[in-house]
């Protein structure tokens, strides 16, 4: 996993330390860097890292909670 650049849903879950369900939700969320090839969703580590930095509005040093980001994104979509 350490050397992978392209991530599937289960790779993303492992990379972020979240459940497979949260990884799937992230990959289906508008604005998340997801690429579709056939019926499979992919993302890349650099794209995920950049997305997390852009989404994280808290001061440096705070931990990033992907579940919180999912909630925030859903609230933005509802507006």
Buried (B, 14 or more C-beta within 10 A) or exposed (E): EEEEEEBBBEBBBBBBEBEEEBBBBBBEBEEBBBEEEEEEBBBBBEBBEEBBEEBBEEEEEEEEBBEEBBEEBEEEEEE
